[in-house]
């Protein structure tokens, strides 16, 4: 590798990007101008925007107590936390019909207000009818009169629909119905409390006001929230007055009433604000900064016709990719840093302009400390490296800039989802998250910036976060180099998709084994079916009686294995391929290999059990339903449990993952990569983190067995025996003796059977011997049939490229 060539290519690409005014604007100018302009716009909108007052109608206002709730056409300002909110609610009452002397401005109702009152009265009539039907329904339910209950419920549903329709047409956001003689009932209650001769039940047994709202209308929800605050403050005032007149302490109804003390310093409030903003902004801007330069450096170069000129220069493909990668990395980091700087200073300046409550809550929004900013840069480097390599690899596959944007959009959507997951207050750093891409760096930065200060464990988490981020970046960079080294990727023609022709091609031009795209589609189809059926399965389980849930879940698992995993692979294999035998590796491997495959789980199962148990601290706790399912399994018929957890997965999962998927992935011509991809797919389908880890490791063994033996049957036998051992371990493990001489081999921990190091070492040696016996027959290379298919694919692609070059 010649670093001089890499630097020359890097300088060339950087200069080309700097000459592009659009790139300069997106990377440098836009971040500097965008956030100040947004801040100014928000201030202007706050100054100019005035919320329109919402309409609140009070019917029966004459029955309100003397404690003043209203002030003209407004609620009294004293009941609001912020006095300005009183102007946001316009109150219309029927006081003018009460015959009482009211202020002129209160009685003055225009025609529009009278129409609103008329509609409100119609709503009240339906409300009173509804209340009467509810009383009759409760009486019928007490007497258990089934026929009458059914009729009343039907009538009640009709009244509810009428009430909703009338309220929607009225133009009212909130309607308050004050029952008749409400003020007199309050006075009577006060007299009873003062005399202290009546029970609490008698003093409280009178009709209460009713507040109507429509939660499907946002205006009604906002108005209702304010009305609730007003009514609660007004009610507290009435209660205090009654307690005072009864010569009781006003704090009688508040025996606890704790004092709230906020210990947060202004610097901590600022740090907590940055902890919410900086991780999301860093991730999104690092990706956005790599997005457009990568498309321009790869797909754009193809459109400009300069890719061929670049390839004939003395630099190797790896050096060209590294030069382009460094260019994308520079722009990714520059975009992220400029956005962070612009947001930081804009936020600090905007809070300095804030007044009132906002200023007291936000303080001066001081910028993070120097050490925190250093950590921002440290975390940005592997994050930008990952996004730069991914964007470069995906953009290399694109034929045009438009196509490159289509390919990169899903990456942006996935990253946004992971970023939202990091921002959730319920999501905190733990060992499993520390090794996840994007999630690990995001949670680490949030923990380092939070207001309470980073705990020591956050600095310890920095090690796995940085190491795994670097590992993901190197994998992505390797993928980009691999993509750039393939002629069929660099010079592929833009494709026009015709569904009708595509279906005809699939059914007419069948191949002996599936293609890589068909295998990938099969995996996505299995995932989609699992997702779609999840809710139906959960609903069916909840609707089953508790004593039958165990058996019902076992049946569902068998149906899931057959219908959602095996059936898609079998159907696609039968429809899209010409050789079922080659697609699903239906060959007899020999009795010796079958015997070794049956013995291998006895050595691997204890090893995997100890590995998973030793890593329990690393994985999140399993779902709540998992413990309940395990209880059912220990009491269910052992034959049904073996059928659901051993027989069905052994056949169905092997047919899908070591059959159809592995055969399609091997069309790439790289056996090791095909095994890794099929094992990852096998792990992902298990969903629960520790099962994903275990299934992925076992998938490597199963894939290697299938490739070396060229048969699916050893994997089926291995899968059946391994899962059966797991069931027997959970059900009968406590029966294995762990004392006396058996203590050398076994031990019991938390009621579960565990294995001693002596036994594990012996089993590891036997495991290696069995694997060697199964896998020794041939090196990791495509079998002759696979090699022939790969050669045909390469020849077909080469002919296409030559033809396009001649006619280009």
C-alpha positions in Angstrom: 0.0 0.0 0.0 1.4 3.3 -1.1 0.4 6.2 1.2 1.6 8.7 -1.3 -1.1 7.5 -3.8 -3.7 7.6 -1.1 -2.8 11.2 -0.1 -2.8 12.3 -3.8 -6.3 10.8 -4.3 -7.4 12.3 -1.0 -6.2 15.8 -2.1 -7.9 15.3 -5.6 -11.2 14.4 -4.1 -11.2 17.1 -1.4 -10.4 19.8 -4.0 -13.2 18.5 -6.2 -15.6 18.7 -3.3 -14.5 22.2 -2.3 -15.1 23.4 -5.8 -18.7 22.3 -5.5 -20.7 25.2 -4.2 -23.5 22.9 -3.1 -21.2 20.8 -1.0 -19.6 23.9 0.7 -23.1 25.3 1.4 -24.3 22.0 3.0 -21.2 21.4 5.0 -20.0 24.9 6.1 -22.6 27.6 5.3 -25.8 25.9 6.2 -24.9 24.8 9.8 -23.6 28.3 10.6 -26.7 30.0 9.3 -29.4 27.4 9.9 -29.6 27.4 13.7 -29.4 31.2 14.3 -32.1 31.7 11.7 -34.2 29.0 13.4 -33.7 30.7 16.7 -34.7 34.1 15.3 -37.7 32.6 13.7 -38.8 31.0 16.9 -38.5 34.3 18.8 -40.5 36.1 16.1 -43.2 33.4 16.2 -43.4 33.6 20.0 -43.8 37.4 19.8 -46.3 37.4 17.0 -48.2 34.3 17.7 -51.3 34.7 19.9 -53.4 31.7 20.6 -57.1 32.0 19.7 -59.4 31.9 22.7 -61.3 28.6 23.0 -65.0 28.5 23.7 -66.2 27.2 27.1 -69.9 27.1 27.8 -71.3 27.0 31.4 -74.9 26.0 31.7 -76.5 26.4 35.1 -74.1 29.2 36.1 -76.8 30.7 38.4 -76.2 27.7 40.7 -72.6 28.5 41.2 -71.5 29.3 44.8 -70.6 32.7 45.9 -66.9 32.0 45.5 -66.2 33.9 42.3 -65.3 31.5 39.5 -66.0 34.0 36.6 -65.0 37.5 35.8 -67.2 38.6 32.9 -66.6 36.4 29.9 -63.4 35.0 31.4 -62.5 32.8 34.3 -61.1 34.8 37.2 -57.4 35.3 36.8 -56.7 34.2 40.3 -57.4 30.6 39.4 -54.7 30.4 36.7 -51.0 29.6 37.3 -50.2 32.1 34.6 -52.6 35.0 34.6 -52.3 35.4 30.8 -54.0 32.0 30.3 -57.3 33.6 31.4 -57.5 35.3 28.0 -57.2 32.0 26.2 -60.6 30.8 27.3 -63.8 32.6 26.3 -66.6 31.7 28.6 -70.3 31.8 27.6 -72.9 31.4 30.3 -76.7 31.4 30.7 -76.6 33.9 33.5 -78.8 36.3 31.5 -81.7 33.8 31.8 -81.4 33.5 35.5 -83.3 36.7 36.3 -80.4 37.9 38.5 -78.8 41.3 38.2 -75.5 40.8 36.4 -73.0 43.3 35.0 -73.8 44.6 31.6 -70.8 43.0 30.0 -71.8 39.6 31.4 -75.4 39.7 30.1 -74.5 41.1 26.6 -74.8 38.1 24.3 -74.6 38.5 20.6 -76.5 36.3 18.1 -73.5 34.0 17.8 -73.4 33.4 21.5 -77.1 32.7 21.6 -76.7 30.1 18.9 -73.9 28.4 20.8 -76.0 28.4 24.0 -78.9 26.8 22.0 -76.6 24.0 20.8 -75.2 23.6 24.3 -78.7 23.1 25.7 -79.3 20.4 23.1 -76.1 18.7 24.3 -77.3 19.0 27.9 -80.6 17.4 27.1 -78.9 14.3 25.7 -76.5 14.4 28.7 -79.4 14.3 31.1 -81.0 11.5 29.2 -77.7 9.6 29.3 -77.4 10.0 33.0 -81.0 8.7 33.5 -80.3 5.6 31.3 -77.1 5.0 33.3 -79.1 5.0 36.6 -81.6 2.5 35.1 -78.8 0.4 33.8 -77.1 0.1 37.2 -80.4 -0.8 38.7 -81.0 -3.5 36.1 -77.4 -4.9 36.6 -78.1 -5.1 40.4 -81.2 -7.1 39.7 -79.4 -9.2 36.9 -82.1 -8.5 34.4 -80.3 -9.6 31.2 -82.9 -8.6 28.6 -83.3 -5.1 30.1 -79.6 -4.7 30.4 -79.1 -5.5 26.7 -81.8 -3.0 25.7 -80.5 -0.2 28.0 -76.9 -0.8 26.7 -78.1 -0.4 23.1 -80.0 2.8 24.0 -76.9 4.1 25.8 -74.7 3.5 22.8 -77.2 5.4 20.6 -77.3 8.3 23.0 -73.5 8.4 23.1 -73.3 8.7 19.3 -75.9 11.5 19.3 -74.1 13.3 22.2 -70.8 13.1 20.3 -72.4 14.3 17.0 -74.1 17.3 18.8 -71.0 18.3 20.6 -68.9 18.2 17.4 -71.4 20.4 15.6 -71.7 22.9 18.4 -68.3 24.6 18.0 -67.7 24.2 21.8 -64.4 23.0 23.1 -65.6 22.4 26.7 -69.1 22.3 28.2 -69.6 22.6 31.9 -73.0 21.5 33.3 -73.7 22.8 36.8 -76.5 20.8 38.4 -79.6 22.5 39.9 -79.3 23.8 43.5 -75.5 23.1 43.4 -74.7 26.2 45.5 -77.5 25.4 48.0 -76.1 21.8 48.4 -72.7 23.3 49.1 -74.2 25.5 51.8 -76.1 22.6 53.3 -72.9 20.6 53.3 -71.2 23.4 55.1 -73.9 23.6 57.7 -73.7 19.8 58.3 -69.9 20.0 58.6 -70.2 22.9 61.1 -72.8 21.1 63.2 -70.9 17.8 62.8 -74.0 15.8 63.2 -74.1 14.1 59.8 -72.0 11.5 58.3 -69.5 12.2 55.5 -71.5 10.1 53.1 -74.6 12.2 53.7 -72.7 15.5 53.4 -71.2 14.4 50.1 -74.3 12.8 48.5 -75.4 15.5 46.0 -75.0 15.9 42.2 -71.7 17.2 41.0 -70.8 19.3 37.9 -70.1 17.5 34.6 -67.3 18.6 32.2 -67.7 17.5 28.6 -64.7 17.4 26.2 -63.7 15.6 23.0 -60.2 14.0 23.3 -60.1 13.5 19.6 -60.0 17.3 19.1 -56.7 18.9 20.0 -58.4 22.3 20.7 -60.8 20.6 23.1 -57.9 18.8 24.8 -56.0 22.0 25.4 -59.0 23.9 26.6 -60.1 21.0 28.9 -56.6 20.9 30.5 -56.9 24.6 31.4 -60.4 24.2 32.6 -59.4 21.4 34.9 -56.6 23.5 36.4 -59.2 26.3 37.0 -61.8 24.0 38.6 -59.2 22.4 40.8 -57.9 25.7 42.1 -61.4 27.0 42.6 -62.4 23.8 44.5 -59.4 24.1 46.8 -60.4 27.7 47.6 -64.0 26.6 48.4 -62.7 23.8 50.6 -60.4 26.1 52.5 -63.2 28.5 53.1 -65.5 25.7 54.4 -62.7 24.4 56.7 -62.2 28.0 58.0 -65.9 28.5 58.7 -66.0 25.1 60.5 -63.1 26.2 62.7 -60.9 23.5 61.3 -57.3 23.8 60.1 -57.1 24.6 56.4 -54.4 21.9 56.0 -56.7 19.2 57.3 -57.1 17.7 53.8 -53.4 17.7 53.2 -51.9 15.6 55.9 -48.6 15.0 54.0 -48.1 18.0 51.6 -44.4 17.5 51.1 -42.2 20.5 50.3 -40.5 20.1 46.9 -36.8 21.1 46.8 -35.0 21.1 43.5 -31.3 20.5 44.1 -30.3 20.8 40.5 -27.7 23.5 39.8 -27.9 25.7 36.7 -24.8 23.9 35.3 -26.5 20.6 35.7 -29.6 21.8 34.0 -27.5 23.0 31.1 -25.6 19.7 31.0 -28.8 17.7 30.9 -30.1 19.8 28.0 -26.9 19.2 26.0 -27.1 15.5 26.9 -30.4 15.3 25.1 -29.3 17.3 22.1 -25.7 16.5 21.3 -25.9 12.7 20.9 -28.8 12.9 18.4 -27.2 15.8 16.5 -23.8 14.1 16.4 -25.2 10.9 15.0 -27.5 12.5 12.4 -25.0 15.1 11.2 -22.2 12.6 11.0 -24.4 10.5 8.7 -25.7 13.5 6.7 -22.1 14.8 6.2 -21.0 11.5 4.8 -24.2 11.0 2.8 -23.8 13.4 -0.1 -20.0 13.4 -0.6 -20.1 9.6 -0.8 -22.8 9.6 -3.5 -20.9 12.3 -5.5 -17.5 10.5 -5.2 -18.9 7.2 -6.5 -22.2 7.4 -8.3 -21.4 11.0 -9.4 -18.1 9.9 -10.8 -19.8 7.2 -12.8 -22.2 9.8 -14.2 -19.4 12.1 -15.2 -17.5 9.3 -16.9 -14.3 9.8 -14.9 -14.4 6.5 -13.1 -12.5 4.7 -15.9 -9.8 7.3 -15.9 -9.3 7.0 -12.2 -9.0 3.2 -12.4 -6.1 3.3 -14.9 -4.0 5.4 -12.7 -1.0 3.6 -10.9 -2.9 3.5 -7.6 -4.5 0.2 -6.5 -8.2 -0.2 -5.9 -7.6 -0.3 -2.1 -5.6 3.0 -2.3 -8.4 4.6 -4.3 -11.0 3.5 -1.8 -8.9 4.8 1.1 -8.4 8.2 -0.5 -12.1 8.5 -1.2 -12.9 7.2 2.3 -10.7 9.9 4.0 -12.4 12.5 1.9 -15.9 11.4 3.1 -14.6 11.1 6.6 -13.3 14.7 6.6 -16.6 16.1 5.4 -18.6 13.9 7.8 -16.6 15.1 10.9 -16.6 18.7 9.7 -20.4 18.7 9.2 -21.0 17.2 12.7 -18.6 19.6 14.5 -19.9 22.7 12.7 -23.5 21.8 13.6 -22.6 21.2 17.2 -20.8 24.5 17.5 -23.6 26.4 15.8 -26.2 24.7 18.0 -24.2 25.3 21.2 -23.7 29.0 20.6 -27.2 29.6 19.3 -28.7 27.9 22.3 -26.6 29.9 24.7 -27.5 33.1 23.0 -31.2 32.3 22.8 -31.4 31.5 26.5 -29.7 34.8 27.3 -32.7 36.5 25.6 -35.2 34.4 27.5 -37.3 36.0 30.2 -39.4 34.8 33.1 -39.9 31.2 33.7 -37.9 30.0 30.8 -34.8 31.9 32.0 -35.1 30.5 35.5 -35.5 27.0 34.3 -32.6 27.0 31.7 -30.2 29.3 33.5 -27.4 30.6 31.3 -27.2 27.2 29.4 -23.4 27.2 29.8 -21.5 25.1 27.3 -20.2 21.7 28.3 -16.8 21.4 29.9 -13.6 20.9 28.0 -13.4 17.3 29.0 -16.9 16.7 27.7 -16.1 18.3 24.4 -13.0 16.2 24.1 -15.2 13.1 24.5 -17.5 14.4 21.8 -14.6 14.5 19.4 -13.4 11.1 20.5 -16.8 9.4 20.0 -17.3 11.3 16.7 -14.2 9.7 15.1 -15.3 6.0 15.1 -18.9 7.1 14.4 -18.0 9.2 11.4 -15.7 6.4 10.3 -18.5 3.9 10.3 -20.9 6.1 8.4 -18.3 7.2 5.9 -17.4 3.6 5.1 -21.0 2.5 4.9 -22.1 5.3 2.7 -19.1 4.8 0.4 -19.8 1.1 0.1 -23.5 1.6 -0.7 -22.8 4.5 -3.1 -20.3 2.3 -4.9 -23.1 0.0 -5.8 -25.3 2.8 -7.3 -25.2 3.6 -10.9 -26.4 7.2 -10.6 -26.6 9.9 -7.9 -30.4 9.4 -7.9 -30.1 5.7 -7.3 -27.4 6.3 -4.6 -29.9 8.5 -2.7 -32.5 5.7 -2.9 -30.0 3.2 -1.4 -28.8 5.5 1.4 -32.3 6.6 2.5 -32.9 3.3 4.4 -29.6 3.7 6.2 -30.8 7.2 7.3 -34.2 5.8 8.5 -32.5 3.0 10.5 -30.1 5.5 12.1 -33.0 7.7 13.1 -34.8 4.8 14.8 -31.6 3.9 16.7 -31.1 7.6 17.7 -34.7 7.9 19.0 -34.1 4.7 21.1 -31.0 6.3 22.6 -32.9 9.5 23.5 -35.6 7.6 25.5 -35.3 8.5 29.2 -35.9 4.8 30.0 -32.9 3.7 28.0 -29.6 3.6 29.9 -26.2 2.2 29.2 -25.7 -1.5 29.9 -23.1 -4.0 28.7 -25.3 -5.3 25.8 -25.9 -1.8 24.4 -22.3 -0.9 24.7 -21.4 -3.2 21.8 -24.3 -2.1 19.5 -23.5 0.2 16.6 -24.8 3.8 17.0 -26.6 2.9 20.2 -23.4 2.4 22.2 -21.8 5.8 21.2 -25.1 7.6 21.6 -25.7 6.3 25.1 -22.1 6.8 26.1 -22.2 10.4 25.1 -25.5 11.0 26.8 -24.1 9.5 30.0 -20.9 11.6 29.8 -22.9 14.8 29.3 -25.7 14.3 31.8 -26.3 16.8 34.6 -25.4 14.6 37.5 -22.0 14.0 36.0 -20.7 10.8 34.5 -20.3 7.8 36.8 -17.0 5.9 36.8 -18.7 3.0 35.0 -19.3 5.3 32.0 -15.6 5.7 31.5 -15.3 1.9 31.7 -18.0 1.6 29.1 -15.9 3.8 26.8 -13.6 0.8 26.2 -16.1 -1.6 24.6 -17.9 1.3 22.8 -14.8 2.5 21.1 -13.4 -0.9 20.4 -16.6 -2.2 18.8 -17.1 1.0 16.9 -13.6 0.7 15.4 -14.4 -3.0 14.6 -17.6 -2.0 12.8 -15.8 0.7 11.0 -13.1 -1.6 9.8 -15.8 -4.1 8.6 -17.6 -1.4 6.7 -14.3 -0.2 5.2 -13.5 -3.8 4.1 -16.9 -4.0 2.5 -16.3 -0.8 0.6 -13.0 -2.0 -0.7 -14.6 -5.3 -1.7 -17.4 -3.5 -3.5 -14.9 -1.3 -5.3 -12.9 -4.3 -6.4 -15.7 -5.9 -8.3 -16.2 -5.0 -11.9 -19.8 -6.0 -11.9 -20.5 -3.5 -9.2 -18.5 -0.6 -10.6 -19.9 -0.8 -14.1 -23.3 -2.1 -13.6 -26.1 -0.6 -15.7 -29.0 1.2 -14.2 -31.9 -1.3 -13.9 -35.5 -0.7 -15.0 -37.9 -2.9 -13.1 -41.0 -4.4 -14.7 -43.0 -6.5 -12.3 -44.6 -8.6 -15.1 -41.3 -9.3 -16.8 -39.6 -10.0 -13.5 -42.2 -12.6 -12.6 -42.0 -14.2 -16.0 -38.2 -14.3 -15.7 -38.4 -16.0 -12.3 -40.8 -18.7 -13.5 -39.2 -19.2 -16.9 -35.5 -18.8 -16.3 -35.2 -21.0 -13.2 -31.8 -22.0 -11.9 -30.8 -25.1 -9.9 -30.3 -23.1 -6.7 -31.6 -19.7 -5.5 -29.7 -16.5 -6.0 -28.4 -14.3 -3.3 -31.3 -11.8 -3.8 -33.8 -14.6 -3.5 -32.2 -15.9 -0.3 -32.2 -12.3 1.2 -35.9 -11.9 0.2 -36.8 -15.2 1.9 -35.1 -14.0 5.1 -37.0 -10.7 5.0 -40.2 -12.5 4.3 -39.7 -14.8 7.4 -39.0 -11.7 9.5 -42.1 -9.9 8.2 -44.3 -12.9 8.8 -43.0 -13.2 12.4 -43.7 -9.5 13.0 -47.2 -9.5 11.5 -48.3 -12.6 13.4 -46.9 -11.5 16.8 -50.0 -9.5 17.8 -52.4 -12.2 16.7 -50.4 -14.8 18.7 -50.3 -12.6 21.8 -54.1 -11.9 21.6 -54.9 -15.6 21.2 -52.7 -16.4 24.3 -54.3 -13.8 26.5 -57.8 -15.0 25.5 -56.9 -18.6 26.5 -57.7 -19.6 30.1 -54.6 -19.7 32.4 -54.7 -23.5 32.8 -54.7 -24.1 29.0 -52.1 -21.4 28.1 -49.1 -23.8 28.3 -50.5 -26.3 25.8 -51.8 -23.5 23.6 -48.4 -21.9 23.4 -46.8 -25.2 22.5 -49.3 -25.6 19.6 -48.6 -22.0 18.5 -44.8 -22.7 18.4 -45.3 -25.7 16.2 -47.6 -23.7 13.9 -45.0 -20.8 13.8 -42.2 -23.1 12.9 -44.1 -24.8 10.0 -46.1 -21.9 8.6 -43.8 -18.9 9.2 -40.3 -20.4 8.8 -40.4 -23.7 6.8 -43.2 -22.9 4.4 -41.7 -19.7 2.8 -38.4 -21.5 2.2 -40.0 -24.6 0.8 -42.4 -22.7 -1.5 -39.7 -20.4 -2.9 -37.4 -23.5 -3.4 -40.1 -25.4 -5.3 -41.2 -22.4 -7.4 -37.9 -20.6 -8.1 -35.4 -23.4 -8.5 -35.1 -26.5 -10.7 -33.2 -28.7 -8.3 -34.7 -29.3 -4.9 -32.0 -31.7 -4.0 -29.2 -29.1 -4.5 -31.2 -26.3 -3.0 -31.8 -28.1 0.3 -28.7 -30.3 0.2 -30.7 -33.5 0.3 -27.7 -36.0 0.2 -26.8 -38.8 2.5 -23.6 -37.9 4.2 -22.7 -41.3 5.5 -23.3 -43.2 8.8 -20.1 -42.0 10.4 -20.9 -38.3 10.0 -24.4 -38.8 11.1 -23.2 -40.5 14.3 -20.7 -37.7 14.9 -23.4 -35.1 14.4 -25.6 -36.9 16.9 -22.7 -37.1 19.5 -21.5 -33.5 19.0 -24.4 -31.8 20.9 -23.5 -33.8 24.0 -20.1 -32.0 24.1 -21.3 -28.6 22.9 -24.4 -28.2 25.0 -22.6 -28.0 28.4 -20.0 -25.6 26.9 -22.7 -23.2 25.6 -24.7 -23.5 28.8 -21.7 -22.3 30.8 -20.9 -19.6 28.3 -24.4 -18.1 28.4 -24.5 -18.4 32.2 -21.2 -16.6 32.5 -22.5 -13.8 30.3 -25.8 -13.2 32.0 -24.5 -9.8 33.3 -24.0 -8.8 29.6 -27.5 -9.5 28.2 -30.7 -7.6 29.1 -33.2 -9.6 31.2 -35.5 -11.9 29.2 -39.1 -10.9 28.6 -41.6 -11.4 31.4 -43.5 -14.0 29.5 -40.4 -16.2 29.1 -40.4 -17.2 32.8 -44.2 -18.1 32.6 -43.5 -20.2 29.5 -40.7 -22.1 31.2 -43.1 -22.9 34.1 -45.6 -24.4 31.6 -42.9 -26.4 29.9 -41.9 -28.1 33.2 -45.4 -29.4 33.7 -46.5 -30.1 30.1 -46.3 -33.5 28.4 -42.6 -34.1 27.6 -43.6 -35.5 24.2 -45.3 -32.3 23.2 -42.5 -30.2 24.5 -39.9 -32.2 22.4 -42.2 -31.9 19.4 -42.4 -28.1 19.7 -38.9 -27.3 20.8 -36.8 -30.0 19.2 -38.5 -31.8 16.3 -40.1 -28.8 14.6 -37.1 -26.5 14.9 -34.7 -29.2 13.7 -36.6 -29.7 10.5 -38.1 -26.2 9.8 -35.2 -24.0 10.8 -32.6 -26.2 9.0 -34.7 -26.3 5.8 -34.9 -22.5 5.9 -31.4 -21.4 7.1 -29.0 -24.2 6.1 -31.2 -25.1 3.1 -32.6 -22.3 1.1 -30.7 -19.3 2.6 -27.3 -20.9 2.7 -27.6 -22.1 -0.9 -28.5 -18.6 -2.0 -25.8 -16.9 -0.1 -23.2 -19.3 -1.5 -23.9 -17.9 -4.9 -21.5 -15.1 -4.0 -18.7 -17.7 -4.3 -17.5 -17.1 -0.8 -18.3 -20.0 1.4 -17.1 -18.5 4.7 -19.2 -15.3 4.1 -22.2 -17.4 3.3 -21.9 -19.4 6.5 -21.6 -16.1 8.5 -24.6 -14.6 6.8 -26.8 -17.6 7.3 -25.8 -17.9 11.0 -26.5 -14.2 11.6 -29.9 -14.6 10.0 -30.5 -17.7 12.1 -29.6 -15.7 15.3 -31.7 -12.7 14.4 -34.8 -14.8 14.0 -34.6 -15.8 17.7 -35.2 -12.1 18.8 -34.1 -12.5 22.5 -30.5 -11.2 22.9 -29.0 -14.2 24.6 -30.7 -16.6 22.3 -29.5 -14.5 19.3 -25.9 -14.9 20.6 -26.2 -18.6 21.2 -28.0 -19.3 17.9 -25.5 -17.4 15.9 -22.6 -19.4 17.4 -24.4 -22.7 16.7 -25.3 -21.4 13.3 -21.6 -21.3 12.4 -21.2 -24.9 13.4 -24.3 -26.0 11.5 -23.4 -24.0 8.4 -19.9 -25.5 8.4 -21.4 -29.0 8.7 -23.8 -28.4 5.9 -21.0 -27.1 3.6 -18.5 -29.8 4.4 -20.8 -32.7 4.3 -22.9 -31.2 1.4 -26.0 -32.5 3.3 -28.7 -31.1 5.5 -29.3 -34.2 7.5 -26.3 -33.9 10.0 -27.6 -30.4 10.9 -31.1 -31.8 11.5 -29.8 -34.5 13.8 -27.5 -32.1 15.6 -30.3 -29.5 16.0 -32.8 -32.1 17.4 -30.3 -33.6 19.9 -29.1 -30.2 21.1 -32.6 -28.8 21.7 -33.6 -32.1 23.4 -30.7 -31.8 25.7 -31.8 -28.3 26.6 -35.3 -29.4 27.5 -34.0 -32.3 29.6 -31.5 -30.0 31.3 -34.3 -27.6 32.4 -36.7 -30.3 33.5 -34.5 -33.0 35.0 -31.2 -31.2 35.7 -32.0 -31.0 39.5 -32.1 -34.8 39.6 -28.4 -35.2 38.6 -26.3 -35.9 41.7 -23.8 -33.2 42.6 -22.2 -34.6 45.7 -19.4 -37.1 46.4 -17.6 -38.3 43.3 -20.1 -36.5 41.1 -18.9 -33.1 42.4 -15.9 -33.5 40.1 -18.2 -33.2 37.1 -21.4 -31.4 38.2 -22.5 -28.7 40.5 -25.8 -27.0 41.4 -26.2 -23.3 41.3 -29.5 -21.4 42.0 -31.4 -24.7 41.5 -29.9 -25.3 38.0 -27.4 -27.9 36.9 -23.9 -26.5 36.1 -20.8 -28.2 34.9 -17.3 -28.2 36.5 -14.2 -27.1 34.6 -12.8 -30.6 34.6 -15.8 -31.9 32.6 -15.8 -28.8 30.4 -12.1 -29.3 29.4 -12.8 -33.0 28.6 -15.8 -32.2 26.5 -14.0 -29.4 24.6 -11.3 -31.9 23.6 -13.9 -34.4 22.4 -15.8 -31.6 20.6 -12.7 -30.7 18.6 -12.2 -34.3 17.7 -15.8 -34.8 16.5 -15.7 -31.5 14.5 -12.5 -32.6 12.9 -14.0 -35.9 11.9 -17.0 -34.2 10.4 -15.2 -31.3 8.6 -11.9 -32.9 7.6 -13.1 -34.1 4.2 -12.6 -31.0 2.1 -11.3 -27.4 2.5 -13.7 -24.4 2.7 -14.3 -24.0 -0.9 -17.4 -24.2 -3.2 -18.3 -27.6 -4.3 -18.0 -28.3 -8.0 -21.6 -27.5 -8.7 -21.4 -24.2 -6.8 -18.2 -23.3 -8.6 -19.8 -24.0 -11.9 -22.8 -21.7 -11.0 -20.4 -18.9 -9.9 -18.5 -19.2 -13.1 -21.7 -18.9 -15.2 -22.8 -15.9 -13.2 -19.4 -14.2 -13.7 -19.4 -15.0 -17.5 -22.9 -13.6 -17.9 -22.1 -10.4 -16.1 -18.8 -10.0 -18.1 -20.7 -10.4 -21.4 -23.2 -7.8 -20.3 -20.5 -5.3 -19.4 -18.6 -5.8 -22.6 -21.8 -5.4 -24.6 -22.7 -2.2 -22.7 -19.1 -0.9 -23.2 -19.3 -1.5 -27.0 -22.7 0.2 -27.4 -22.0 2.8 -24.7 
